[in-house]
Amino acid sequence: MRQFAAAATVLIALAMPAIAEEPRIATLSAAGAGSVSVIPDIAIVTIGVVSRAETAREALDANNAELGKVIATILGGGIKERDVGTSGFSVNPIYKGKPYRSSTSDSDELPRVVGYQVSNEVRVTIRDIAESGAVLDKVVTAGANRISGIQFDISDAKAPSDEALKQAIAEARSKAELMAEAAGVRLVRILDINASSGVPAFARAEMRAASDSVPVMPGERQVTANANISWEIAPE
């Protein structure tokens, strides 16, 4: 048994130098960034109707009638049903007064319900952004009295995202080649690559009234990408 343990110890001792002598891989890392300008081609707007009446039933009936006209106007303008969806609905009492202690009475006078408010909103995707101003003008004329703003988006995010990623990787490679040349080494192979790209969240736009139609200006946005690449290097 002792002879076996001694032999095992010798084998381990002989193996350790081989492991310790394994050569380390020399590496070089570089980062790159890419950016592509895009102009949004889709407008997303939330349009709603708020109605008030003495009873909830009356408020709901009035709201249904007004919103029905608004939706008919939206669909009549060429927007498809799949691009119109309910985003919010509520029925709330309307109170008058606040709790207070009367100067002539020891009792508190509580607020009383004087009516009801119904709010119904739809989220509309306008795929022809050039028509968004005219659509907003028409829905207000049709009875919409709540528009919460516009968000802009692009229908094909893949193309600019891919281009930005190509730019980022190309820039990382260019930097690596420059550093390798200056250091007198050569790039052997890629050991690791991490990359990311994405479309920015397009901010909401403010709207202001106009005599003909609501002016809408989506502006320009940047789709960006980043890449970090590590290479194995060797002497020239």
C-alpha positions in Angstrom: 0.0 0.0 0.0 2.8 2.3 0.9 4.5 1.5 -2.4 1.3 2.4 -4.3 1.0 5.7 -2.5 4.6 6.5 -3.2 4.2 5.7 -6.9 1.1 7.9 -7.1 3.0 10.8 -5.5 5.8 10.5 -8.1 3.3 10.5 -11.0 1.6 13.6 -9.6 4.9 15.3 -9.2 5.9 14.4 -12.7 2.6 15.8 -14.1 2.7 19.1 -12.3 5.6 20.6 -14.2 3.9 19.8 -17.5 0.8 21.6 -16.4 2.7 24.5 -15.0 4.7 24.8 -18.3 1.6 25.2 -20.5 2.1 28.4 -22.4 -0.2 31.3 -21.8 -2.0 32.8 -24.8 -1.2 36.5 -25.4 -4.3 38.5 -26.2 -5.3 41.9 -27.4 -8.8 43.5 -27.0 -10.4 46.4 -28.8 -13.9 48.0 -28.7 -15.9 49.7 -31.5 -19.1 51.6 -31.9 -21.5 52.1 -34.8 -24.3 54.5 -35.5 -27.0 54.8 -38.2 -29.3 57.7 -38.6 -33.0 56.9 -39.1 -36.2 58.9 -39.5 -39.2 57.2 -37.8 -41.9 56.2 -40.2 -44.6 55.1 -37.7 -46.6 57.3 -35.3 -48.3 55.8 -32.3 -50.9 57.9 -30.6 -53.4 57.4 -27.8 -56.8 59.0 -28.6 -59.7 59.1 -26.2 -63.1 60.6 -25.3 -64.0 61.7 -21.8 -67.8 62.1 -21.1 -69.7 63.4 -18.1 -73.3 63.0 -17.1 -75.6 62.8 -14.0 -75.7 59.0 -14.1 -73.1 56.4 -15.0 -75.4 55.0 -17.7 -75.9 58.4 -19.3 -72.1 59.1 -19.3 -71.4 55.7 -20.8 -74.0 56.0 -23.5 -72.6 59.5 -24.5 -69.1 58.2 -24.4 -69.9 55.2 -26.6 -71.6 57.4 -29.2 -68.7 59.9 -29.3 -65.9 57.3 -29.4 -67.8 55.4 -32.0 -67.6 58.5 -34.3 -63.9 58.9 -33.5 -63.2 55.2 -34.4 -65.2 55.5 -37.6 -63.2 58.5 -38.6 -59.9 56.6 -37.8 -60.9 53.6 -39.9 -62.4 55.7 -42.6 -59.0 57.4 -43.0 -57.4 54.1 -44.1 -56.1 52.8 -40.8 -56.7 49.1 -40.4 -58.6 47.6 -37.4 -55.5 45.7 -36.3 -53.8 49.0 -35.7 -56.5 50.2 -33.3 -56.9 48.8 -29.8 -58.4 49.8 -26.5 -55.7 51.1 -24.1 -57.7 52.4 -21.2 -61.3 52.5 -19.8 -62.7 53.9 -16.6 -65.9 54.9 -14.9 -65.6 57.3 -11.9 -67.9 59.3 -9.8 -67.6 63.1 -9.7 -67.7 64.6 -6.3 -68.5 68.1 -5.2 -67.1 69.6 -2.0 -64.6 68.2 0.6 -65.1 66.9 4.1 -65.2 69.7 6.5 -66.8 70.7 9.9 -69.6 73.2 9.5 -69.5 76.3 11.7 -73.2 75.8 12.5 -73.2 72.1 13.1 -71.1 69.5 15.0 -71.4 67.0 12.1 -69.0 66.7 9.2 -70.5 67.4 5.7 -69.2 64.7 3.4 -68.6 65.3 -0.4 -71.5 64.2 -2.5 -71.7 62.5 -5.9 -72.9 65.0 -8.5 -72.3 62.9 -11.6 -70.1 60.3 -13.3 -67.2 60.5 -15.7 -66.4 57.8 -18.3 -63.1 57.7 -20.1 -62.2 55.4 -23.0 -59.0 55.5 -25.0 -57.6 53.7 -28.0 -54.0 53.2 -29.1 -53.7 53.9 -32.8 -50.7 53.0 -35.0 -50.4 55.3 -38.0 -48.2 53.6 -40.5 -48.1 56.5 -42.9 -46.4 59.1 -40.7 -47.1 61.9 -43.2 -50.8 61.4 -42.5 -50.5 61.6 -38.7 -51.2 65.4 -38.5 -54.4 65.1 -40.6 -55.6 62.1 -38.6 -55.2 64.0 -35.3 -57.1 66.9 -36.7 -59.9 64.7 -38.0 -60.4 62.8 -34.7 -60.6 66.0 -32.7 -63.2 67.3 -35.1 -65.1 64.0 -34.7 -65.2 64.3 -30.9 -61.9 63.2 -29.4 -61.1 65.4 -26.4 -58.1 63.5 -25.0 -54.8 62.9 -26.9 -52.0 61.9 -24.6 -49.2 62.5 -27.1 -47.3 60.8 -29.9 -44.6 58.2 -29.9 -42.5 57.5 -33.0 -41.1 54.2 -34.2 -39.6 52.6 -37.3 -41.2 49.7 -39.1 -37.9 47.9 -40.0 -35.5 48.1 -37.1 -33.4 45.2 -38.3 -31.7 46.8 -41.3 -30.2 49.9 -39.4 -29.5 47.8 -36.4 -27.5 45.3 -38.5 -25.6 48.1 -40.2 -24.7 49.8 -36.9 -23.4 46.4 -35.7 -21.2 45.9 -38.8 -19.8 49.4 -38.2 -19.0 48.6 -34.6 -17.2 45.3 -35.4 -15.3 46.9 -38.3 -14.1 49.7 -36.0 -13.0 47.2 -33.3 -11.0 45.3 -35.9 -9.4 48.4 -37.3 -8.3 49.5 -33.8 -6.9 46.0 -33.1 -5.0 45.9 -36.4 -3.5 49.4 -35.6 -2.4 48.4 -32.1 -1.0 45.1 -33.4 1.0 46.8 -36.0 2.4 49.3 -33.6 3.3 46.6 -31.1 4.9 44.4 -33.7 2.5 41.5 -33.3 -0.1 39.9 -35.5 -3.7 38.9 -35.0 -4.1 35.2 -35.0 -7.8 34.5 -34.3 -10.8 35.9 -32.4 -11.1 34.4 -28.9 -14.2 36.3 -27.7 -16.7 38.7 -29.1 -19.5 40.6 -27.3 -21.8 42.9 -29.3 -25.1 44.7 -28.7 -27.3 46.9 -30.7 -30.7 48.4 -30.4 -33.2 51.0 -31.4 -33.7 53.9 -29.0 -37.0 54.5 -27.3 -38.5 57.3 -29.3 -39.6 60.1 -27.1 -43.1 61.5 -27.1 -43.7 64.6 -29.1 -45.7 67.6 -28.0 -48.5 68.8 -30.3 -49.9 72.2 -30.8 -53.0 73.4 -32.6 -52.9 74.6 -36.2 -55.4 76.0 -38.6 -55.2 73.2 -41.1 -53.8 70.1 -39.4 -51.7 69.3 -36.3 -48.0 69.7 -37.1 -46.1 66.6 -36.4 -42.3 66.4 -36.7 -40.7 63.1 -35.8 -37.1 64.3 -36.2 -34.1 62.0 -36.7 -32.8 59.3 -34.3 -29.7 57.2 -34.0 -29.6 53.4 -33.9 -26.4 52.4 -32.1 -24.3 49.3 -31.6 -21.2 48.4 -29.6 -18.7 45.5 -30.0 -15.8 44.3 -27.8 -13.5 41.7 -29.4 -10.5 39.8 -28.0 -7.9 38.3 -30.3 -5.0 35.9 -29.8 -1.8 37.5 -30.9 1.6 36.2 -31.8 5.0 37.8 -32.7 5.4 38.9 -36.3 
